[in-house]
Amino acid sequence: MRRRPVLTIVIMAALVRLVLLATAWHAPQRLLTPDSYEYAALARTLGEDGVFARGERPEIFRTPGYPLFLLIGTLFGSAGVVTVAIVQIVADVVTVYLTYLLALLVADRRAALWAAGWQAVCVVAVVSSVRILSDAPYTCLLMLALCLLAVHLKTGRWWSLLAAAGVIAAACYVRPVGLAMAAVMGLSLLPRPKRWRRLAAFAGVVVVLLAPWVIRNRIVADYTGFSTFATDSMYYFAVPALTAERKGTDAAAERAWQRRHGASAERNAGLSPGRAAAWRARRARQAIAEHPWAYTRLHLRGCAGVYLPAAPSLLEIAGRTTGQRGTRAVLRREGLAAAVRHYFGGDTVALLLAAPLVALLGLKYAAVAIGAAGRLFARPTGRGRLRLPAEAWLLIGVVLVGTLLPGPFGLPRYRVPLGPILSIAAGCGIAALTRRLRRRTN
């Protein structure tokens, strides 16, 4: 009987995602984004030629995890996109259950049920489960790694520490940003006894599992590193945004110029992929170092975009609206009201459909605020004080790093890996609120 509520939530999560997929069943192109086509192209080179390359140049920006995952779709021909979406739905439903388990480790069962419920109807998670992007598989692996590490922090069991290291290394192959999360997980071990032994074991497993790809990059691309995602994001996104901010020009036009200029300079210099990446990194750091405070303001303002509603993406998949219309540029130039008018273009029905989804997100943020204000992860110290356990600091660190990483072009999809942790905080907030109301009623 105790398992029935969580089973009901898991089934509800699956149904919500399958209903959204059904709206695009005969129009699978609505599940694709520009990044989806890049992943698909890399999957084709892997499946047909056994190499990981973009054209004739080895790929060092993206990693092979998600393109390998997409090979599932090649087995089903024209139904490949929908097949991949179904497998991602399974992964995302598993994430809902992992949210419940992680909440049990840091809070109690009532909060865990609320956390799973929030995650089941989380709009950005529902969207990511059917979009052909790496967010849903990566989030599932990240949550599994966090659950395993939380078990270690509570019990000290070494198997869970080593398993967490293995899983987060696998997550890095799906999205290189997992490297930052691996660093946060390693730092969470420092307050524990035998901290250096634990940290060495965790880091050793991660390094051993990531080393083959670093060696591959060195051999085939003359690049020493796991991925260029950090420096290339600075060069192709942060620097154009900074230039547009200073000159009052269009950021999209600046990005296009940056890509043409960079490609032309690399081609004329005859640089290898690795040396070209080093050249881009130097140029990006130099541009940012010339205007550090302007970039800091731009970066922090962009990070707020991570917490914007994902309702427009859901409506696009359902076929009610269309994306890629420059709405973000309008948002930066003229504000939220102008961006809403630009995006919906007088479609009152679409606006009415989006309103409850935005309201649901607002309620979740309010519940997160209640949870944060109540310090719901805190434990009594015996002196009338409360302290946060290591598991709570781990989750807080993941949210902070995940919020600050995107920079000037923060998008709601970058909130997907943070969603389960926000759901746990919201679940704790609702559980505390209901307990307080019940005590007052009694």
KOLVEXDREN-572654 format. One line per 4 residues: number of its first residue (from 1); their letters; for each residue y negated, z negated, x of C-alpha. Coordinates in pm, 1 decimal, decimal comma. Layout:
<recs>
NUM = a = Y Z X | ...
</recs>
This chain:
<recs>
1 = mrrr = 0,0 0,0 0,0 | -235,5 -74,3 288,5 | -204,7 285,1 409,8 | -284,2 440,4 72,7
5 = pvlt = -668,5 425,0 99,5 | -680,9 592,2 442,3 | -425,7 851,4 331,3 | -646,1 931,3 31,9
9 = ivim = -947,6 973,8 260,5 | -753,8 1203,2 495,7 | -638,2 1419,9 203,8 | -994,3 1433,4 71,5
13 = aalv = -1118,0 1544,2 415,7 | -862,5 1826,1 423,4 | -953,3 1943,4 73,1 | -1327,8 1950,1 145,0
17 = rlvl = -1273,0 2165,4 452,3 | -1025,0 2398,1 282,6 | -1266,9 2453,2 -5,9 | -1538,0 2561,4 236,8
21 = lata = -1293,1 2791,7 413,7 | -1194,0 2941,4 77,8 | -1554,6 3050,0 18,3 | -1535,5 3267,8 330,5
25 = whap = -1169,7 3370,2 299,0 | -1253,5 3735,3 230,3 | -1562,4 3736,2 454,6 | -1440,0 3577,3 781,6
29 = qrll = -1742,0 3715,9 967,8 | -1937,6 3426,3 816,0 | -1732,1 3192,6 1036,4 | -1859,8 3363,9 1351,5
33 = tpds = -2172,1 3304,7 1560,1 | -2298,2 3485,6 1873,1 | -2109,6 3229,1 2084,7 | -1792,2 3304,3 1886,7
37 = yeya = -1793,2 3664,5 2008,6 | -1827,9 3549,4 2369,4 | -1532,0 3315,5 2331,6 | -1331,0 3595,3 2167,0
41 = alar = -1409,3 3836,2 2453,0 | -1289,3 3580,4 2708,3 | -974,4 3522,3 2502,0 | -904,6 3898,5 2506,9
45 = tlge = -930,3 3918,8 2887,3 | -695,6 3621,2 2914,9 | -444,4 3764,8 2671,3 | -452,9 4125,7 2791,6
49 = dgvf = -525,7 4103,4 3163,7 | -448,7 3742,3 3249,9 | -794,5 3693,3 3403,3 | -1091,4 3483,9 3295,8
53 = arge = -1386,9 3714,4 3341,3 | -1693,1 3856,8 3173,3 | -1683,8 4227,8 3250,7 | -1599,5 4258,4 3618,7
57 = rpei = -1738,9 3918,9 3718,0 | -1535,7 3594,9 3705,8 | -1656,6 3358,2 3434,8 | -1785,0 3024,8 3565,6
61 = frtp = -2009,7 2915,1 3277,5 | -1744,6 2867,9 3009,3 | -1407,4 2707,3 3075,2 | -1069,8 2844,5 2959,7
65 = gypl = -966,7 2574,8 2711,5 | -1111,9 2720,2 2391,1 | -1039,1 3087,2 2475,5 | -675,4 2984,6 2528,6
69 = flli = -688,1 2809,4 2191,0 | -815,2 3131,4 2031,2 | -504,4 3315,6 2146,5 | -337,9 3155,2 1843,7
73 = gtlf = -531,8 3399,9 1629,4 | -403,9 3703,9 1817,1 | -57,3 3639,2 1675,4 | -182,1 3700,8 1321,2
77 = gsag = -379,0 4023,7 1357,9 | -656,7 4065,5 1103,0 | -595,1 3713,1 972,9 | -655,1 3564,7 1316,4
81 = vvtv = -999,8 3420,8 1242,2 | -881,1 3240,4 928,9 | -569,6 3117,0 1111,6 | -778,2 2963,9 1388,4
85 = aivq = -1000,7 2800,3 1125,3 | -696,1 2644,5 957,3 | -573,4 2500,6 1287,3 | -922,4 2363,7 1353,3
89 = ivad = -921,5 2200,9 1009,1 | -600,4 2022,3 1106,4 | -767,6 1902,6 1427,8 | -1073,2 1783,5 1237,3
93 = vvtv = -863,4 1594,5 982,8 | -691,8 1425,3 1277,3 | -1042,2 1332,6 1396,9 | -1105,4 1161,2 1063,6
97 = ylty = -794,3 948,7 1116,0 | -892,3 876,7 1477,7 | -1230,1 761,1 1346,6 | -1043,9 510,5 1129,7
101 = llal = -833,9 389,5 1425,9 | -1132,5 354,4 1659,0 | -1323,1 161,7 1392,6 | -1025,9 -73,8 1362,0
105 = lvad = -1049,0 -138,3 1735,3 | -1420,9 -221,1 1732,9 | -1467,1 -367,3 1382,5 | -1238,3 -444,2 1085,5
109 = rraa = -1035,4 -258,5 823,7 | -1307,6 -251,0 559,1 | -1552,5 -95,7 803,1 | -1280,5 142,2 925,4
113 = lwaa = -1219,7 275,0 573,1 | -1590,6 330,1 521,3 | -1611,7 501,8 862,6 | -1327,8 739,9 774,9
117 = gwqa = -1491,7 810,2 440,1 | -1823,6 897,5 603,1 | -1648,7 1125,3 851,8 | -1448,1 1295,6 576,7
121 = vcvv = -1766,3 1420,3 408,5 | -1978,9 1463,6 723,1 | -2140,5 1804,4 667,7 | -2176,7 1896,5 1034,5
125 = avvs = -1808,2 1812,2 1091,1 | -1699,8 2013,0 787,0 | -1896,4 2312,9 915,0 | -1760,6 2283,4 1269,6
129 = svri = -1403,3 2267,2 1141,5 | -1419,7 2626,3 1015,1 | -1670,9 2782,2 1255,5 | -1508,0 2964,9 1546,4
133 = lsda = -1662,3 2738,0 1806,7 | -1521,9 2476,3 2042,5 | -1682,7 2175,6 1872,3 | -1395,2 2063,4 1646,5
137 = pytc = -1112,4 2080,1 1907,8 | -1334,8 1914,8 2167,7 | -1432,5 1633,4 1930,8 | -1068,0 1566,5 1846,0
141 = llml = -981,5 1531,5 2215,5 | -1288,8 1317,2 2284,8 | -1202,3 1080,7 2000,0 | -842,8 1050,9 2119,2
145 = alcl = -967,4 968,6 2470,0 | -1209,1 706,3 2333,2 | -934,0 546,3 2122,5 | -703,5 525,8 2424,8
149 = lavh = -976,8 378,4 2644,8 | -1071,4 127,5 2373,1 | -707,4 14,8 2366,3 | -724,6 -38,9 2742,3
153 = lktg = -1051,8 -230,3 2720,0 | -902,8 -461,6 2456,8 | -553,2 -506,1 2602,6 | -572,9 -406,8 2968,6
157 = rwws = -273,2 -174,5 2936,9 | -263,0 78,6 3216,8 | -79,4 350,8 3025,9 | -371,3 385,1 2784,3
161 = llaa = -620,0 407,8 3074,5 | -425,2 687,6 3243,3 | -368,9 866,4 2912,1 | -741,8 846,7 2833,0
165 = agvi = -819,0 1005,4 3170,6 | -573,1 1287,3 3103,3 | -710,3 1358,2 2756,8 | -1077,5 1360,3 2862,2
169 = aaac = -986,5 1598,3 3146,3 | -830,0 1830,3 2887,0 | -1150,1 1799,2 2681,6 | -1352,1 1915,2 2984,9
173 = yvrp = -1156,7 2241,1 2984,4 | -1259,6 2292,1 2620,6 | -1626,6 2197,8 2674,0 | -1759,4 2120,8 3024,2
177 = vgla = -1995,2 1861,3 2875,8 | -1685,6 1641,7 2871,5 | -1768,5 1571,1 3237,4 | -2065,3 1360,5 3124,6
181 = maav = -1846,9 1173,1 2876,9 | -1587,2 1110,8 3147,9 | -1864,2 952,5 3356,4 | -1962,6 726,3 3065,0
185 = mgls = -1599,0 625,8 3017,8 | -1567,7 543,5 3386,7 | -1881,1 328,0 3381,9 | -1745,4 130,9 3085,1
189 = llpr = -1468,8 1,7 3313,9 | -1706,9 -174,0 3552,1 | -1747,0 -500,6 3354,4 | -1366,1 -546,2 3353,4
193 = pkrw = -1167,8 -749,5 3607,2 | -1020,7 -537,7 3888,7 | -1292,3 -290,3 3807,4 | -1261,7 -76,4 4118,0
197 = rrla = -887,8 -38,2 4086,0 | -923,4 68,6 3723,6 | -1209,6 306,5 3799,5 | -1019,1 461,3 4090,7
201 = afag = -713,2 521,7 3874,0 | -919,4 675,4 3593,6 | -1127,2 894,4 3826,1 | -819,9 994,8 4025,7
205 = vvvv = -642,1 1136,6 3721,6 | -955,0 1323,3 3609,0 | -1019,3 1469,2 3955,8 | -658,4 1579,7 4004,4
209 = llap = -653,0 1757,6 3668,1 | -990,7 1927,8 3714,8 | -936,6 2024,8 4078,4 | -734,8 2344,5 4005,6
213 = wvir = -1029,3 2499,1 3820,4 | -1274,5 2396,5 4092,2 | -1047,5 2561,2 4350,3 | -1021,3 2873,2 4133,1
217 = nriv = -1400,7 2896,2 4105,8 | -1435,4 2865,4 4482,2 | -1177,2 3133,8 4552,8 | -1270,6 3397,5 4295,0
221 = adyt = -1644,8 3333,4 4246,3 | -1770,6 3161,1 4562,7 | -1880,2 2868,1 4345,0 | -1811,7 2504,1 4426,3
225 = gfst = -1798,6 2321,0 4096,1 | -1627,0 2303,2 3759,4 | -1883,3 2490,9 3549,3 | -2241,8 2613,9 3566,8
229 = fatd = -2312,8 2491,9 3212,2 | -2576,2 2237,9 3319,4 | -2779,9 2449,7 3560,6 | -2747,8 2773,2 3360,4
233 = smyy = -2863,2 2592,5 3047,6 | -3170,0 2481,2 3242,1 | -3237,4 2834,6 3365,6 | -3171,5 3028,2 3044,6
237 = favp = -3300,1 2778,1 2788,0 | -3506,3 2494,0 2934,7 | -3727,5 2704,3 3162,1 | -3812,1 2968,4 2895,4
241 = alta = -3892,2 2689,6 2649,8 | -4121,5 2527,9 2904,4 | -4290,8 2861,7 2978,4 | -4342,1 2932,6 2608,3
245 = erkg = -4484,8 2583,5 2555,9 | -4735,7 2623,4 2838,3 | -4842,3 2980,8 2758,5 | -4824,5 2956,1 2380,0
249 = tdaa = -4578,7 3248,2 2366,1 | -4253,5 3299,9 2176,1 | -3956,5 3113,6 2324,3 | -3707,4 3385,0 2220,5
253 = aera = -3911,0 3649,5 2403,8 | -3928,9 3427,0 2711,2 | -3550,9 3377,9 2703,3 | -3493,3 3752,3 2679,6
257 = wqrr = -3726,4 3811,8 2976,7 | -3555,0 3536,9 3174,9 | -3214,7 3696,5 3120,9 | -3336,0 4043,7 3219,7
261 = hgas = -3521,1 3912,2 3523,8 | -3229,6 3698,8 3639,3 | -2974,9 3978,1 3595,7 | -3198,0 4226,9 3776,9
265 = aern = -3262,1 3991,9 4070,3 | -2891,6 3911,3 4108,7 | -2792,7 4278,4 4088,3 | -3051,6 4385,9 4343,2
269 = agls = -2953,4 4108,3 4582,7 | -2581,7 4177,7 4542,2 | -2505,3 3807,3 4497,2 | -2161,5 3674,3 4415,5
273 = pgra = -2130,3 3477,8 4087,0 | -2142,3 3148,5 4274,9 | -2445,1 3237,4 4487,9 | -2620,5 3379,4 4181,6
277 = aawr = -2559,4 3049,0 4001,7 | -2704,6 2859,0 4298,5 | -3011,3 3088,1 4292,5 | -3062,3 3022,4 3918,7
281 = arra = -3024,0 2648,6 3971,8 | -3292,2 2646,0 4244,0 | -3532,7 2846,3 4031,2 | -3476,8 2620,7 3730,2
285 = rqai = -3528,6 2298,0 3926,0 | -3841,0 2439,7 4087,7 | -3993,1 2540,6 3752,1 | -3922,4 2200,7 3597,3
289 = aehp = -4043,6 2010,6 3905,4 | -4381,5 2186,0 3880,2 | -4440,5 2043,8 3531,1 | -4220,9 1731,6 3502,8
293 = wayt = -4412,6 1549,8 3230,1 | -4453,9 1857,5 3013,3 | -4082,9 1923,3 3040,8 | -3994,4 1560,6 2966,1
297 = rlhl = -4191,2 1574,2 2639,7 | -4032,7 1907,9 2552,5 | -3684,1 1779,1 2633,9 | -3713,1 1463,0 2424,6
301 = rgca = -3866,3 1650,7 2131,8 | -3583,2 1900,8 2144,1 | -3321,0 1628,6 2147,5 | -3435,6 1525,4 1801,0
305 = gvyl = -3294,2 1856,3 1675,7 | -2945,7 1714,3 1725,3 | -3004,5 1494,7 1420,0 | -3133,8 1764,0 1185,4
309 = paap = -2929,0 1840,0 870,6 | -2644,3 2090,7 895,5 | -2671,7 2191,7 528,9 | -2807,4 2541,3 615,4
313 = slle = -2494,2 2618,6 818,7 | -2272,8 2517,5 528,4 | -2468,9 2741,8 291,7 | -2439,7 3030,2 538,8
317 = iagr = -2061,6 2997,8 549,6 | -2053,5 2983,3 170,5 | -2254,8 3306,0 162,6 | -2559,5 3156,7 -4,8
321 = ttgq = -2803,9 3200,7 287,4 | -2817,3 3383,8 619,6 | -2896,8 3250,9 965,3 | -3048,7 3389,8 1286,5
325 = rgtr = -3388,9 3441,7 1120,0 | -3608,8 3255,1 1368,4 | -3632,2 2937,4 1161,0 | -3627,0 2711,8 1467,9
329 = avlr = -3928,7 2893,0 1611,5 | -4115,1 2835,5 1284,3 | -4012,6 2469,3 1294,4 | -4158,1 2424,1 1642,3
333 = regl = -4479,5 2613,2 1564,7 | -4562,9 2509,9 1206,5 | -4350,6 2207,8 1117,4 | -4068,2 2118,2 881,9
337 = aaav = -4223,3 2230,3 550,9 | -4299,0 2578,8 684,4 | -3948,8 2606,9 830,3 | -3791,8 2516,3 493,4
341 = rhyf = -4001,9 2778,6 315,0 | -3915,5 3038,0 578,8 | -3543,1 2968,3 566,3 | -3489,1 2951,7 190,4
345 = ggdt = -3742,4 3222,7 110,9 | -3791,2 3117,9 -250,8 | -3418,0 3073,1 -324,7 | -3447,2 2765,7 -545,0
349 = vall = -3072,1 2745,4 -613,6 | -2991,5 2729,7 -241,8 | -3259,7 2465,9 -194,8 | -3112,0 2257,3 -478,4
353 = laap = -2765,0 2289,1 -324,0 | -2896,8 2172,5 12,2 | -3088,4 1874,8 -127,4 | -2788,5 1644,1 -198,1
357 = lval = -2636,3 1729,3 141,7 | -2960,4 1627,7 312,9 | -2975,9 1312,8 98,2 | -2619,9 1224,6 202,9
361 = lglk = -2721,2 1251,2 567,3 | -3023,9 1030,6 499,7 | -2798,4 765,3 343,7 | -2570,6 779,0 645,7
365 = yaav = -2862,0 729,1 884,8 | -2978,6 434,4 674,4 | -2629,2 283,9 696,3 | -2630,2 339,3 1074,1
369 = aiga = -2963,7 155,8 1095,0 | -2819,7 -136,3 897,4 | -2521,3 -145,0 1131,1 | -2742,6 -137,5 1440,6
373 = agrl = -2975,0 -405,3 1307,5 | -2683,3 -632,3 1227,3 | -2522,9 -593,5 1571,1 | -2195,6 -553,4 1388,8
377 = farp = -1985,2 -501,7 1699,5 | -2106,1 -832,6 1847,0 | -1870,6 -1124,0 1910,4 | -1959,7 -1495,7 1919,2
381 = tgrg = -1978,5 -1648,3 2268,0 | -1928,5 -2008,4 2161,4 | -2292,7 -2101,0 2225,2 | -2434,9 -1963,3 1904,9
385 = rlrl = -2500,6 -1629,4 2075,8 | -2348,6 -1286,6 2027,1 | -2241,4 -1038,4 2289,8 | -2131,2 -678,2 2263,2
389 = paea = -1774,3 -602,7 2374,7 | -1701,6 -329,5 2628,4 | -1575,9 -94,8 2354,0 | -1913,1 -113,3 2179,4
393 = wlli = -2103,9 -36,9 2499,0 | -1871,6 259,0 2552,9 | -1957,9 406,0 2213,1 | -2329,3 337,5 2255,4
397 = gvvl = -2322,8 512,4 2592,5 | -2149,6 818,6 2447,1 | -2412,0 847,9 2171,6 | -2705,9 806,3 2411,2
401 = vgtl = -2576,2 1062,2 2660,4 | -2474,7 1304,6 2385,3 | -2822,8 1278,1 2234,7 | -3012,9 1333,4 2559,2
405 = lpgp = -2805,6 1616,7 2705,4 | -2902,8 1912,9 2478,7 | -3270,1 1912,7 2573,0 | -3528,0 2157,2 2432,6
409 = fglp = -3279,4 2342,0 2212,7 | -3098,1 2058,5 2042,3 | -2895,7 2184,3 1746,8 | -2711,4 1994,5 1470,9
413 = ryrv = -2378,0 2126,1 1606,2 | -2432,5 1915,7 1919,8 | -2403,9 1611,9 1691,7 | -2040,8 1697,1 1609,8
417 = plgp = -1887,9 1488,9 1894,9 | -2120,9 1199,6 1807,6 | -2045,7 1218,8 1434,8 | -1737,7 993,4 1435,2
421 = ilsi = -1923,0 720,1 1624,0 | -2216,9 745,0 1384,4 | -1965,4 725,0 1099,0 | -1824,6 405,0 1249,2
425 = aagc = -2172,5 253,8 1274,8 | -2245,2 361,6 915,7 | -1913,0 215,3 801,3 | -1996,8 -115,2 966,4
429 = giaa = -2338,1 -111,5 801,2 | -2198,7 -51,6 451,3 | -1923,2 -308,6 503,0 | -2178,3 -571,6 609,7
433 = ltrr = -2408,1 -485,2 320,2 | -2129,1 -513,8 61,8 | -2016,5 -846,5 210,0 | -2368,2 -983,9 189,5
437 = lrrr = -2413,6 -865,6 -169,3 | -2079,5 -1015,6 -266,8 | -2170,9 -1352,3 -112,6 | -2500,9 -1355,1 -301,8
441 = tn = -2324,5 -1265,4 -625,3 | -2067,9 -1542,3 -577,9
</recs>
